[in-house]
Amino acid sequence: MPRLACWQCGRQIYTVAPLESLFAEERRCPRCGAFLNLERREVERRGMIRRENPPEDPGPPDAEERRTEERRKAKRRSTRRGP
């Protein structure tokens, strides 16, 4: 199934027909109206799986957490709303 992408707004569209067989109006993005192109990220370029644990160490460590202090020192936002 070919994937099409709008390079203007970033929308991805899945079709059952190739781009060349679509009518001119069907080649336009339904969101912004720009012409669609073939998706450039169609093929996965990675050669190996990243972040895979080795077989002798399958899970997270059993030790306690290393940090001793809380992550935040102060509140993130004020809870007050409006003017």
N, C-alpha and C positions, 0 to 999 in steps of 0.2 A: 504494500500500500504506500504510494508516494506521499511524502509530507511536503506541504508548501508552507512558506513563511512570508510574512509581510516585513520587509526590511525597514519600513517606516515606523510602525507601531509595535512590532515584535510578536504579533499574533501568529500562532501555528495552526494550520488547517490540515486535516487528514482527508484525503480524497481516495476514491477508488479508481480514478482515471488519471493518466499522466497529464502534465501541464499542457503539452502540445495538443491534446485532443479536446481541451476545454474551449468553450466559446469565449469571446473577448470579455463579455460581462462576467463570466464565471472566473476569469483570471484576476478579478479585482478583489481587494480585501473587503469583507463585509463590515469591518469596523471603521476604517478610515478612507477606503476607496482607492488606495494606491495599488499598483500592479504587483501581483504576487511573484515570487521567485522560488526556486527549489530550495529546500532547507539545506543549509551548509553543514549542519551538525548531524546529518543523517547517519554517518558511519562513526561508530565508537572508535576513537583513536588510541585509547589506552591499550598497552600491550600486556599488562598484568593487573591483578586486583590489588588495589591499595588498601592499606590498613587491615591486613589480614593477620590474625594472631598466629604465631607458630604453634605446631601441634603439641609441644611440650608445655606451653603456657596458654591454655585455652580461654581464660577469663580474666576479669579484673583482679587486682591484688587483694589479698585478705587482710592486709594491714590497715591500721587506722588512717584517717585522712591526714595529709601532711600539713595542711595550713592550720595555724593555731588561732588566727583572728578571723573575725567575720569579714566577708568580702566588702560589704558596704560600710562606710564610716558614717554616712548621713542618709537622710531620706532622699528618694529619687525625685519626687515631685510633691508639690503642695496638693492637699486634698480639697482645697477651696475651689469652688467653681463660680464662674461668672465675675462680673465687675465688682 
